[in-house]
Amino acid sequence: MGYRASPPSDSASVTIKVVPAQAQHTQQSLPRADEEPSVLSRTTRDNQLTSPDAPITVDASRLSADRLRYIGAATRRIARGIDLDEIVMGLCRATVPTFSDAILVYLRDPLPVGDERPTGPLMLRLSRTDHRPGEDEADEGFTPLVQLEATELNVVVTQLCEVRPGSALAEVLRGVRPVFTDTPAARAALSELLGKKAECCVPPGKRAILAPLRGRRRVIGTALFLRDPERRAFEEDDLLVAAQLATHSALGIDRTALDGHGAFIADELQRRMLPETLPRCTGVRLSSRYLPAADTVRVGGDWYDAIPLPGSRVALVVGDVMGHSMTSAALMGQLRTTAQTLAGLDLPPHEVLHALDEQAQRLGTDYIATCLYAVYDPVSHRITIANAGHPPPVLLHLGGRAEVLRVPAGAPIGVGGVDFDAVELDAPAGATLLLYTDGLVESRLRDVWTGIEQLREKLGTVAQITGPDHPPPLEALCDEVLDMLGPGDRDDDIALLAARFDGIAPSDVAYWFLEPEDAAPGRARRLARRALQHWGMEELTDSVELLVSEVVTNAVRYATRPVTMRLFRTDVLRCEIGDDVPQLPRLREIRVTDEGGRGLHVVNRLARRWGATRLSTGKVVWFELDIGR
């Protein structure tokens, strides 16, 4: 993916007028020796010629002390740029008016990155121009390009130029070294770059230098240095000065393009590693936040997740891999994927952490992570939590009391050879569980336990605003929690997951055991009918009886233990059928001669949603229907 250069800014590329320079202009513009000491030794050491295309070095025997001091000052100014616009601006400001009266910078569009092979034709786009301000007009009826107004410049100068293979411009760029534009070949190249109208406005003789900008791999643009007709023409040594300016600018642009591409990859990696949206789970509402450690460090090892489980349960996960590198983010992605897979097997929380520890051991001995894994059951209003060296969660009760939960500390993931314990706690309706990483509570200014106490107090303060009978809105609560961070508190990235427990009332749940016998489907229909009548949902009776009959029939055909059936009444009607057979049902194409296999097609046609989940003891097949259909 290319890195697209910014268009010329209004302040840089519009009004370009130049006053004829004074005779003493060149000497006065160069920096004095006491202002900018020469950096010739460093420059020549870093840019030794290795091939005809290599950067041109400065020959100390040929250049005056003023030129050397100017090169040192100019290259340092260019090197101070931290992004593409600043580097190009640094080149323009270092050049005008000391070295030239105007400059036009063309960059490849899009800019290639690293070893990336550009596709399509080579296109150069005008990125920025700069000029020496003035009001006088040129003599002899000649209007230099640098004196054109903004509207005239937009008409005359080509904003986008295609470099055709084998053309004069392509040959100049391939030669890498700066050239005067007074030769026929260079004049033809200039005509291709600027357009024929603009080419006629370039001063004749050695008053224009065309300098290719070559990065580490290829030419990425070109710079045109112009001098007013009243100013002394360029000299041969000025080609070496232009070469140094072009070389330092091109390497800086190449670096920023690579850095920008790396930042894009980092942002994309982090975005892909974290869930784009949180699932909608029965009996619980979720909200989350993620903050990187800094704008310059976009990736880290913090993650959060919410994974729906059978029985309307949900797994809540938060973890933190040590470090802020691509490696940390990659390991975080592996651990998150492993946790999702293990959650799909419906393993207990402490078994999930044990498996994550084994996975980290297989990935390497230098990887350390903390993780907290919790499973919330909205039917029983209980939550089971296992911890691997992570900060404890905080539970905000409906009355406004914030409680730091007592959970086993556990060893971090990656230590190896340790056991993890789980604890089961009450999760009352209306309470809010807050899972977070240590970046929220620990910094250079405070230790982790001081931060946890401040978090507890912050939650209590927020809860007092809405009163004892109404919990604070989740989104606002997350924002208020992050507001507790002050200057100097952002040492680490932060992952935050908040879960509001609504639960499912016992009166909205019906649960039965069915023996694996031929009469089970009929009994299941009768039980479902009675539950719907009790809930006043008789309009769903026909659909529910048909779907229950099909799913239970498939379950008892192979089951050896009692089959479970459970109905939930929430915003939808959900039915779950569990058995001890691990094989999951799959939709398959039905042929005319097949006598069976049509049950799942009926479920797929009538149900709002349906699915199957494998458990450690078998599987659960579920379906949902809209209430009121």
KAJOVEN-V895844 format. One record per backbone hydrogen bond with DSSP energy under -1.0 kcal/mol. CO is the residue of the C=O (numbers start at 1). NH is the residue of the N-H. E is the energy in kcal/mol with one decimal. If there is no record, write none. Layout:
# KAJOVEN-V895844
co: [CO;CO]
nh: [NH;NH]
e: [E;E]
This chain:
# KAJOVEN-V895844
co: [3;9;22;24;25;26;32;32;39;40;41;42;43;51;59;59;64;65;66;67;68;69;70;71;72;73;74;75;78;83;84;85;86;87;88;89;90;91;92;95;95;101;102;103;104;105;105;106;107;111;113;122;123;124;125;128;130;139;144;145;148;149;150;151;152;153;159;161;164;167;168;169;170;171;175;179;183;184;185;186;187;188;189;190;191;194;195;196;198;199;201;205;206;207;208;209;210;211;213;213;218;220;221;222;223;224;225;226;226;228;235;236;237;238;239;240;241;242;243;244;245;246;247;248;249;250;251;252;253;254;255;256;257;258;259;260;261;262;263;264;265;266;267;268;269;270;281;283;283;285;287;289;291;297;301;303;305;307;313;314;315;316;317;318;319;320;325;326;327;328;329;330;331;332;333;334;335;336;337;338;339;340;342;343;348;349;350;351;352;353;354;355;356;357;358;359;360;368;369;370;371;372;373;374;375;376;377;377;378;381;382;383;384;385;386;388;393;394;395;396;397;401;403;405;409;412;413;423;425;428;431;432;433;434;435;437;438;446;447;448;449;450;451;452;453;454;455;456;457;458;459;460;462;473;474;475;476;477;478;479;481;482;486;489;494;495;496;497;498;499;500;501;505;506;508;510;512;514;515;517;519;520;521;522;523;524;525;526;527;528;529;530;531;532;537;538;540;541;542;543;544;545;546;547;548;549;550;551;552;555;563;564;565;566;567;568;572;573;574;575;576;577;578;579;591;598;599;600;601;602;603;609;611;613;618;619;620;621;622;623;624;625;626]
nh: [111;13;25;28;29;30;35;36;43;44;45;46;47;54;62;63;68;69;70;71;72;73;74;75;76;77;78;79;81;87;88;89;90;91;92;93;94;95;96;99;100;132;226;130;224;127;128;222;125;3;116;163;109;161;107;105;103;142;147;148;16;153;154;155;156;157;126;124;167;171;172;173;174;175;177;210;187;188;189;190;191;192;193;194;195;158;199;200;201;202;145;207;234;227;181;225;179;223;220;221;215;108;213;106;211;104;209;101;102;231;238;239;241;242;243;244;245;246;247;248;249;250;251;252;253;254;255;256;257;258;259;260;261;262;263;264;265;266;267;268;269;270;271;272;273;274;284;502;503;500;498;496;494;294;321;319;317;315;309;376;307;374;305;372;303;370;329;330;331;332;333;334;335;336;337;338;339;340;341;342;343;344;347;346;352;353;354;355;356;357;358;359;360;361;362;363;364;322;413;320;388;318;386;316;384;314;381;382;504;427;377;425;375;423;373;371;405;434;403;432;400;397;395;407;389;415;369;385;383;431;501;396;499;394;497;440;442;443;451;452;453;454;455;456;457;458;459;460;461;462;463;464;465;477;478;479;480;481;482;483;484;485;489;491;291;437;289;435;287;433;285;430;508;509;569;567;565;563;517;520;523;524;525;526;527;528;529;530;531;532;533;534;535;537;540;541;544;545;546;547;548;549;550;551;552;553;554;555;556;559;514;578;512;576;510;574;570;625;568;623;566;621;564;619;594;602;603;604;605;606;607;624;622;620;615;579;613;577;611;575;608;573;629]
e: [-2.7;-1.9;-1.8;-1.9;-1.9;-1.1;-1.2;-2.0;-2.4;-2.9;-1.6;-2.0;-1.0;-1.8;-1.6;-1.4;-2.1;-2.5;-2.3;-2.7;-2.3;-2.3;-3.0;-2.7;-1.5;-1.8;-2.3;-2.3;-1.5;-2.1;-2.3;-2.5;-2.4;-2.1;-2.2;-3.1;-2.1;-1.2;-2.6;-2.8;-2.0;-2.0;-2.5;-1.9;-2.8;-3.0;-1.4;-2.5;-3.0;-3.0;-2.3;-3.1;-2.4;-3.3;-2.5;-2.7;-2.3;-1.8;-1.6;-1.4;-1.3;-2.8;-2.2;-1.1;-2.6;-2.5;-2.8;-3.4;-2.0;-2.0;-2.0;-2.4;-2.3;-1.7;-2.3;-2.7;-2.7;-2.1;-2.1;-2.5;-2.0;-1.8;-2.0;-2.8;-1.7;-1.4;-2.2;-1.1;-1.3;-1.1;-1.6;-1.5;-3.2;-2.4;-1.7;-2.7;-1.9;-2.6;-3.1;-1.1;-2.6;-3.2;-3.2;-3.0;-3.2;-1.8;-2.2;-2.3;-1.6;-1.7;-1.1;-1.4;-1.4;-2.7;-2.1;-2.0;-2.3;-2.7;-2.7;-2.3;-2.0;-2.8;-2.4;-1.9;-2.7;-2.7;-2.2;-2.5;-2.5;-2.0;-2.8;-3.0;-2.2;-2.5;-2.7;-2.1;-2.4;-2.7;-2.7;-2.6;-3.1;-2.7;-2.4;-2.3;-2.0;-1.6;-1.3;-2.0;-2.8;-3.2;-3.2;-2.6;-2.9;-1.1;-1.4;-2.6;-2.7;-3.1;-3.0;-2.7;-2.5;-2.5;-2.3;-2.7;-2.3;-2.5;-2.1;-2.7;-2.6;-2.5;-2.2;-1.9;-2.7;-2.6;-2.2;-2.3;-2.6;-2.2;-2.1;-2.6;-2.3;-1.7;-1.3;-1.6;-2.0;-2.0;-1.8;-2.2;-2.2;-2.3;-1.9;-2.2;-2.5;-1.9;-1.8;-1.6;-1.3;-2.4;-2.7;-2.5;-2.7;-1.8;-2.5;-3.3;-2.4;-1.7;-1.4;-1.2;-2.7;-2.6;-2.7;-3.1;-2.5;-2.5;-2.5;-1.2;-2.0;-2.7;-2.8;-2.4;-1.6;-3.1;-3.3;-1.1;-2.9;-1.4;-2.2;-2.9;-2.7;-1.8;-2.8;-3.3;-2.6;-1.8;-3.0;-1.9;-2.1;-2.1;-2.1;-2.1;-1.9;-2.1;-2.2;-2.4;-2.3;-2.3;-2.4;-2.0;-2.2;-2.3;-2.3;-1.3;-1.1;-2.4;-2.4;-2.0;-2.4;-2.2;-2.0;-1.4;-1.2;-1.6;-2.1;-1.4;-2.4;-1.3;-2.2;-3.1;-2.0;-2.9;-2.2;-4.0;-2.2;-1.5;-2.4;-2.6;-2.3;-3.6;-2.3;-1.7;-2.0;-2.6;-2.0;-1.9;-2.5;-2.3;-2.3;-2.2;-2.0;-2.2;-2.1;-2.2;-1.7;-3.1;-1.8;-1.8;-2.7;-2.8;-2.0;-2.4;-3.1;-2.2;-1.9;-2.3;-2.7;-1.9;-1.7;-1.7;-2.7;-1.5;-3.6;-2.3;-2.6;-2.5;-2.3;-2.1;-2.5;-2.4;-2.8;-2.0;-2.1;-2.9;-2.2;-2.0;-1.2;-1.7;-2.1;-3.0;-1.6;-2.3;-2.4;-2.6;-2.5;-2.3;-3.2;-2.0;-2.6;-3.0;-2.1;-2.6;-2.9;-2.7;-1.1]
